[in-house]
Amino acid sequence: MIMAGWSIAALLVLALLMWLAARFVLSGPDLSQLAPPEAEHFAGTASSGAAQAVRARVMALRETTARAPLRRRLAVTRQAWEALLAHQAHDATFVPVHEAGVAGEWVLAPGADPSCRLLYIHGGAYAVGSARSHRSLTTALSCLTGCAVFAVDYRLMPEHRRRASVDDCRSAWRWLLQQGPAGPQGAARLFLAGDSAGGNLALALVAWMRDAGLRAPDAVAVMSPQTDSTLASPSLRTHRHTDLLLGPAFGPLLKLPRTLLLWLLWLQLRINPSHPVVSPVFGDLSGLPPTLVQASATEMMLDDARRYAARARAAGSPVRLQIWDNQVHVWQLFHPDLPEATEALAQISQFFMETPQRRDG
């Protein structure tokens, strides 16, 4: 009986310690009192033929992955993402890169200027997606900006740790500073963009550049970025039924007790989920280049975008926030079929082209 009593007491102490660690170490600062930032609002309709076609594609993608056996679900999901927009023709040349620890491809629209470079970081929950799956975005950005776009193929989870994606993006930026499509060449202008998980990596990357004393991009654009890996943003829960893409996949996870969820995130990431390297919203956001953040009013990542914009502005960094009605997560991916995607990408291009070159470049 005494031993049983000691065992129960030990379990209670362990549970208390785990709760305290989750509450004060893993969860990060409380951002619930942040005032909503000012945003530019753009109308979009869910009833247009193009929007319905996009929703149908998303639903088909969901059904394909849901039907797959659990042991093959990741492989099937990756294949489905590669096939999602494979029907599209792209007015660009694609040049594969595998050198100096950097993998990816150059995306070169006709007339692209090799001295104007854009690093693109694809999304996919750090586990799916590739330079190839996001060619609709990278081709459009090269066409609209006239830049040579380098789409990095960072290492994916679960084969690799989360930190590998961070390291690969850092290596890609160092390489891009000196390398153009035809070989070693300095850059006149530099830009950075990413979507969803790639938006997270981009925002963490630009803070690292500042701290490392490296040349920063003239401007940054992120689409539906994840900025808080502790999964604390209110819209993750309130918008899970209106987010056709993320809701079914991540909604059930958010029903777990907060303490358990944070420990599971720590085990998955092998990094404190509140660390700025995976949760850029909790980092030092001062001294960053002009940044454009786009998000949908109906997606789960809405408050990740809002909170990052609010904190970056409070730190003195120039940030524009654009919120679009009735769009799926990373709707820009569906350019040119979806008019709102084309308009959003035009906004990014205009933002880049109107931003002066940084003097520290």
Legacy VTK file of the C-alpha trace (Angstrom):
# vtk DataFile Version 3.0
C-alpha trace
ASCII
DATASET POLYDATA
POINTS 361 float
0.000 0.000 0.000
2.829 2.379 0.875
4.547 1.643 -2.454
1.298 2.224 -4.312
0.854 5.531 -2.507
4.376 6.612 -3.432
3.748 5.631 -7.086
0.592 7.717 -7.238
2.361 10.647 -5.616
5.251 10.355 -8.091
2.830 10.340 -11.022
1.050 13.394 -9.681
4.346 15.241 -9.256
5.391 14.253 -12.787
2.062 15.434 -14.191
2.427 18.746 -12.336
5.965 19.245 -13.650
4.840 18.484 -17.202
1.975 20.955 -16.866
4.282 23.663 -15.507
6.791 23.094 -18.317
4.038 23.245 -20.924
2.507 26.344 -19.369
5.661 28.398 -18.824
8.247 26.993 -21.269
6.620 25.307 -24.268
3.609 27.576 -24.765
5.427 30.864 -25.405
4.183 34.373 -24.557
0.469 35.028 -24.261
-0.630 37.003 -27.337
-4.345 37.035 -26.571
-4.330 40.759 -25.761
-2.818 41.833 -29.089
-4.993 44.393 -30.840
-6.098 43.293 -34.328
-3.836 44.988 -36.879
-5.113 47.166 -39.682
-5.504 45.229 -42.903
-6.388 45.727 -46.540
-9.503 43.714 -47.397
-10.204 42.146 -50.769
-13.518 40.710 -51.879
-13.797 37.186 -53.173
-16.743 34.979 -53.939
-17.134 31.329 -53.043
-19.924 30.872 -55.601
-18.038 31.675 -58.810
-17.345 28.838 -61.206
-13.587 29.168 -60.685
-13.924 29.102 -56.891
-16.175 26.055 -57.019
-13.695 24.277 -59.285
-10.901 24.992 -56.789
-13.003 23.688 -53.928
-13.765 20.554 -55.921
-10.031 19.956 -56.425
-9.366 20.421 -52.714
-12.174 18.019 -51.812
-10.838 15.449 -54.275
-7.379 15.797 -52.747
-8.846 15.248 -49.276
-10.765 12.165 -50.394
-7.702 10.662 -52.070
-5.600 10.976 -48.947
-8.398 9.886 -46.590
-8.947 6.637 -48.532
-5.264 5.697 -48.375
-4.177 3.097 -45.780
-2.519 4.752 -42.802
0.874 3.208 -43.572
0.784 4.681 -47.100
-1.019 7.936 -46.383
2.051 10.174 -46.441
3.259 8.721 -49.746
-0.209 9.052 -51.264
-0.527 12.631 -49.999
2.803 13.553 -51.555
1.786 11.998 -54.872
-1.573 13.770 -54.777
0.057 17.149 -54.208
2.456 16.580 -57.097
-0.495 15.691 -59.342
-2.835 18.472 -58.161
-1.751 21.031 -60.765
0.235 18.785 -63.081
-2.176 19.596 -65.923
-0.961 23.182 -66.106
1.451 24.366 -68.787
4.158 26.744 -67.606
5.774 29.483 -69.671
9.164 29.076 -68.028
12.389 27.120 -68.150
13.204 24.891 -65.173
16.844 24.258 -64.327
17.506 21.662 -61.596
20.145 22.423 -58.951
22.022 19.938 -56.757
25.225 21.496 -55.504
26.946 22.722 -52.356
24.277 21.141 -50.167
21.533 23.056 -52.010
18.708 21.358 -53.918
15.890 22.882 -55.944
15.315 24.456 -59.323
15.653 27.747 -61.096
12.399 28.984 -62.603
13.084 31.329 -65.491
10.291 33.083 -67.337
11.243 34.509 -70.766
13.475 37.529 -70.244
14.070 36.889 -66.531
16.947 38.983 -65.171
19.554 36.738 -63.444
20.673 39.657 -61.254
17.159 39.944 -59.819
16.613 36.846 -57.662
13.761 35.529 -55.582
14.062 32.625 -53.159
10.782 30.710 -52.960
10.025 28.307 -50.082
7.105 25.957 -50.695
4.504 24.891 -48.167
3.134 21.466 -47.306
3.196 21.089 -43.502
6.965 20.440 -43.695
6.157 16.931 -44.950
4.826 17.269 -48.515
5.294 19.571 -51.487
8.268 20.402 -53.661
9.601 22.909 -56.138
7.692 21.004 -58.833
4.343 21.006 -56.995
4.482 24.806 -56.657
5.413 25.698 -60.232
2.164 27.621 -60.739
3.384 30.067 -58.089
7.045 30.229 -58.995
6.337 30.602 -62.723
3.873 33.420 -62.055
6.330 35.216 -59.771
9.104 35.006 -62.350
6.762 36.263 -65.092
5.351 39.115 -63.000
8.581 40.335 -61.395
11.089 39.513 -64.120
13.218 37.764 -61.483
15.031 34.471 -61.657
13.187 32.428 -59.018
14.989 29.729 -57.078
12.584 27.221 -55.501
14.389 25.324 -52.758
13.693 21.646 -52.105
14.346 21.467 -48.394
14.441 18.150 -46.545
11.026 16.981 -45.379
9.687 15.432 -42.212
9.447 12.745 -40.913
12.506 11.388 -42.711
14.414 14.398 -41.409
14.100 16.534 -38.312
12.306 19.859 -38.467
15.631 21.644 -38.035
16.803 20.259 -41.402
14.312 22.460 -43.270
15.655 25.513 -41.433
19.263 24.615 -42.243
18.478 23.978 -45.911
16.781 27.366 -46.317
19.739 29.095 -44.703
22.127 27.286 -47.037
19.967 28.247 -50.018
20.059 31.925 -49.074
23.839 31.982 -48.621
24.202 30.237 -51.984
21.733 32.568 -53.723
23.697 35.644 -52.646
26.552 34.587 -54.927
24.962 32.272 -57.494
22.769 33.068 -60.463
21.191 30.709 -62.989
24.357 30.687 -65.094
26.854 30.441 -62.241
28.640 32.800 -59.835
27.226 36.315 -60.106
26.290 39.063 -57.653
22.662 40.079 -57.271
21.280 43.570 -57.840
17.946 42.819 -56.193
16.837 40.057 -53.845
13.395 38.940 -52.716
11.989 36.195 -50.508
8.584 34.491 -50.580
6.859 31.406 -49.196
3.484 29.892 -48.455
2.086 28.168 -45.351
4.981 26.144 -43.874
7.220 27.922 -46.375
5.959 31.218 -44.986
7.079 30.099 -41.540
10.505 29.194 -42.892
10.768 32.501 -44.756
9.922 34.624 -41.707
12.321 32.686 -39.495
14.973 32.969 -42.215
14.778 36.751 -42.537
15.226 37.201 -38.767
18.249 34.903 -38.920
19.765 36.962 -41.765
19.526 40.086 -39.626
21.196 38.386 -36.661
23.883 36.795 -38.851
24.712 40.103 -40.522
23.870 38.789 -43.993
22.375 40.773 -46.819
18.596 40.743 -46.393
16.017 40.721 -49.188
14.649 44.015 -50.423
11.162 42.733 -49.576
9.394 39.609 -48.327
5.967 38.144 -49.155
4.299 35.293 -47.301
1.003 33.591 -48.120
-1.112 32.043 -45.352
1.970 31.654 -43.146
2.162 29.503 -40.056
3.883 31.737 -37.525
3.076 29.995 -34.211
4.087 26.347 -33.852
2.460 26.152 -30.415
-0.894 26.189 -32.273
-2.322 28.901 -30.019
-3.966 31.143 -32.622
-7.744 31.362 -32.042
-8.626 30.908 -35.727
-7.080 27.435 -35.681
-10.135 26.378 -33.706
-12.807 28.843 -34.806
-12.103 28.380 -38.531
-11.528 24.649 -38.714
-14.968 24.093 -40.257
-14.486 26.771 -42.945
-10.961 25.721 -43.909
-11.492 22.975 -46.486
-7.812 22.100 -46.725
-6.451 22.253 -43.178
-9.604 21.645 -41.143
-9.992 17.905 -41.716
-6.277 17.239 -41.309
-5.517 19.298 -38.209
-8.901 19.918 -36.580
-8.902 16.637 -34.604
-5.406 17.365 -33.271
-6.619 20.597 -31.704
-9.133 18.724 -29.559
-6.298 17.310 -27.433
-5.608 18.819 -23.987
-3.242 21.760 -24.318
-0.494 20.218 -22.170
-0.519 16.976 -24.136
-0.551 18.846 -27.447
2.500 20.926 -26.541
4.492 17.877 -25.459
3.554 16.057 -28.661
4.708 19.087 -30.653
8.004 19.087 -28.771
8.506 15.394 -29.526
7.712 15.944 -33.197
9.812 19.073 -33.691
12.696 18.175 -31.348
12.664 21.914 -30.628
10.694 23.926 -28.108
7.591 24.796 -30.189
7.700 28.378 -28.898
11.298 28.919 -30.067
11.470 31.669 -32.729
13.244 29.324 -35.139
9.916 27.486 -35.536
7.560 30.174 -34.174
8.761 33.453 -35.713
5.881 35.397 -34.109
7.645 35.035 -30.736
11.002 36.364 -31.941
12.598 39.796 -32.180
10.736 41.353 -35.108
12.597 44.659 -35.247
14.800 45.728 -38.140
13.150 43.499 -40.738
12.650 44.361 -44.425
9.242 45.396 -45.802
6.926 42.395 -45.610
3.593 41.629 -47.257
1.384 39.057 -45.506
-1.638 37.579 -47.283
-4.291 35.364 -45.665
-7.871 34.248 -46.202
-10.635 35.371 -43.862
-11.955 31.806 -43.699
-8.739 29.845 -43.128
-7.232 28.476 -39.928
-3.982 30.433 -40.376
-5.732 33.815 -40.329
-4.688 34.714 -36.777
-1.143 33.463 -37.349
-0.940 36.116 -40.065
-2.660 38.804 -37.996
-0.543 38.227 -34.906
2.717 38.307 -36.837
1.707 41.563 -38.555
0.698 43.134 -35.240
3.926 42.196 -33.448
6.181 43.176 -36.358
4.526 46.591 -36.640
4.833 47.118 -32.887
8.555 46.368 -33.237
8.894 49.035 -35.938
9.141 46.792 -38.994
7.078 47.732 -42.080
4.373 45.126 -42.668
1.300 45.155 -44.895
-1.505 42.712 -44.164
-3.979 41.713 -46.868
-7.050 39.625 -46.028
-9.078 38.011 -48.811
-12.649 36.795 -48.437
-13.840 33.249 -49.154
-10.531 31.749 -50.257
-8.985 28.370 -49.514
-5.661 28.099 -47.716
-2.921 29.276 -50.140
-5.426 30.062 -52.891
-2.580 31.718 -54.834
-1.515 28.208 -55.827
-4.495 28.023 -58.199
-3.251 30.737 -60.569
-4.216 31.226 -63.395
-7.506 29.323 -63.000
-8.687 31.414 -60.027
-8.955 35.198 -60.623
-8.343 35.986 -56.927
-5.098 34.017 -57.115
-3.921 36.046 -60.086
-4.867 39.280 -58.328
-3.055 38.281 -55.132
0.110 37.428 -57.031
-0.108 40.754 -58.873
-0.242 42.456 -55.469
2.942 40.634 -54.450
4.712 41.612 -57.648
3.672 45.250 -57.255
4.833 45.239 -53.636
8.230 43.876 -54.653
8.718 46.240 -57.565
7.684 49.342 -55.589
10.007 48.546 -52.650
13.346 50.375 -52.935
16.558 48.388 -52.915
17.966 48.075 -49.403
20.980 50.286 -48.765
22.701 47.543 -46.772
22.707 45.381 -49.939
LINES 1 362
361 0 1 2 3 4 5 6 7 8 9 10 11 12 13 14 15 16 17 18 19 20 21 22 23 24 25 26 27 28 29 30 31 32 33 34 35 36 37 38 39 40 41 42 43 44 45 46 47 48 49 50 51 52 53 54 55 56 57 58 59 60 61 62 63 64 65 66 67 68 69 70 71 72 73 74 75 76 77 78 79 80 81 82 83 84 85 86 87 88 89 90 91 92 93 94 95 96 97 98 99 100 101 102 103 104 105 106 107 108 109 110 111 112 113 114 115 116 117 118 119 120 121 122 123 124 125 126 127 128 129 130 131 132 133 134 135 136 137 138 139 140 141 142 143 144 145 146 147 148 149 150 151 152 153 154 155 156 157 158 159 160 161 162 163 164 165 166 167 168 169 170 171 172 173 174 175 176 177 178 179 180 181 182 183 184 185 186 187 188 189 190 191 192 193 194 195 196 197 198 199 200 201 202 203 204 205 206 207 208 209 210 211 212 213 214 215 216 217 218 219 220 221 222 223 224 225 226 227 228 229 230 231 232 233 234 235 236 237 238 239 240 241 242 243 244 245 246 247 248 249 250 251 252 253 254 255 256 257 258 259 260 261 262 263 264 265 266 267 268 269 270 271 272 273 274 275 276 277 278 279 280 281 282 283 284 285 286 287 288 289 290 291 292 293 294 295 296 297 298 299 300 301 302 303 304 305 306 307 308 309 310 311 312 313 314 315 316 317 318 319 320 321 322 323 324 325 326 327 328 329 330 331 332 333 334 335 336 337 338 339 340 341 342 343 344 345 346 347 348 349 350 351 352 353 354 355 356 357 358 359 360
